[in-house]
Amino acid sequence: MGSIIRYHNLFETRRLVSLLGVVFGLALMIQYFGFPYGYALSSLFTANGGQISSSQRVDQSGNFSRSDNLKHGSVVNATNTNLINETKLSDANDEEVEDGSMPPMNERSGDTLTEDVDPEDESPFKDSKLDNKSNVESLGRNSSLPPDKAADSEDDLQASNSTSESSLLRVVDTDGGGSISPAPTEAKLLEISPTALSIAPPPLVVTPQVNLDAKKEAPLISSYQNISEKEGNTGHLLESDNLPVQKRTDHAPTASHKFPEMKESNKPIDSVVSIAEMNVMQQETRTSFRSMKPRWSSDVDQELLHAKSVIENSPLAGNEPGLYAPLYRNLSMFMRSYELMEQILKVYIYTEGARPVFHTPVLKGIYASEGWFMKLLKRNKKFVTKNPKKAHLFYLPFSSRMLEETLYVPDSHSRRNLVRYLSDYLDIIIQRHNFWNRTAGADHFLVACHDWAPAETKRIMANCIRALCNADIKEGFQFGKDVSLPETYIRAEKNPLREIGGKRLSKRRTLAFFAGNMHGYLRPILLNNWENKDPDMKIFGKISKVSYVQYMKSSKYCICAKGYEVNSPRVVEAIFYECVPVIISDNFIPPFFETLNWEAFAIFVPEKDIPKLKDILVSIPDRRYREMQRRVKLVQQHFLWHVKPVKYDIFNMILHSIWHNRVFGVRTK
């Protein structure tokens, strides 16, 4: 009898255990399909402290509404889709697709100078397949392919249903800096632990529609309204100067300032956008672009709105030492904006992030801009605050250079793991803090100089203010939100101003100069037309560093021809050596575009006009050239790095551009 009872109890116990197993398995399946990335167990035991109980969704009006669980990665830029949840989830184990849109990796790191130097030889890996010339010309990101055709398959990464093989981000000292160790021979897969917290995705970002047929009809007013009475309206102004004057608004945005309906925004920009058209786009977006309405109000929003009102109603500026009115779109507004930035702006720097991708500034080479900015901001006690409730801006302190150098797998033709790494990082800071969800990232910013940064951030950080060296309209750069970051080639970390300046005008006997590797499709065209064709045109391939610098210092015009991407360190180098820059790069937005009047000190030549290059340059009157060269020397202060930042230098100008776009993009209604 006892054995029968024991057998019965054992049977009942097994049946109960089996039932519990089935229930637990069913719960896991529900969690697996109900939460992005498949973080089932962590979602059951999340430690979010109840800050956010369910995910949010943003409609096209910029307001949040309840929706299914979404990660920030499941939202795409509005320029690619009208529906926020239309994108398909991709699995981490999906077969990698070869990426023909990625430009080849260069051979050398560029941190040590050899006899033969090209300012753009600055990447740690060489991808043999991507180095094929025909592939570059036909599949490069500078090709005529529209963005939706040339985009990486991994750029469509929205979320993953596989568990990440990761460890938690470690908190690091915000004062970190300095140089880095040599690049690893193999890419190390650094990953971040998953978070199951449902978060608010960024809102749809709509680029205001602009009439691209404006061209010569662009309303550029030849009037320097900010010149002081002492200087008068003549001074050194040239009759061919065209200074775009931003309209001053003395009222709150009206209905005309709301987001336009998306009709043409999904279409890629196939035509060349001239500098005159860019001026129009910049003017229109300053009054029309608005970020999303914050989920809850904050004192910082009112401070930004007050700053905007003060800037828009700035009195005409008097004489300001070191500032020359024709160099600026509106000197009065710039001076007032800069002054308010120094008085008001507070930036919070996230401490999360594992080295070397985060908190590790690279201070030499062509990507040094992002590293110097990171280093100087971390050390700045005036702008940086440790109280996030007082912050107007939030800095995401990652290095796009170190992201590529650490995680990119040679010959993989894929950036999928790089995008995932940043996506997981955002999950971490969103789980630990609620700052991102207040504005869906509109008050967050990044500073990235690597060529791949636009593609890596265009979806997961679509609503952030992105300061990018690769400022290309075709790559999704948005006027009024994004910032064109100067690409500076730093050769001496301890003395970034070494060799600054050039010869006086009488010693500049070379009409035009260019030298560099045959990166991209444009430079071979330049050399085919002008190499050894004219003694006045010193157009070369790769030459020695000494010769390169001497030509820069002794030429009237320095040719800044695009490489694989629209940006080139030659733009800043020309200003550094006091040579008038000639920019040949269609659809390139020059640095500090919201502030500077580039046509006052630089020449823009369409790529199609390369055969006419000498005719264009010799047609410029000597009087105008001399004035432009003088202006190059005056604007130079805005492009110089100092070990300790000084007023109006490149560090402060980058920060001002980010501040400016946040002030004019803030929205409370």
Summary of the structure (lengths in Angstrom):
residues: 669
radius of gyration: 26.6
end to end distance: 79.2
largest distance: 117.0
contacts: 2150
relative contact order: 0.13
helix: 36%
strand: 9%
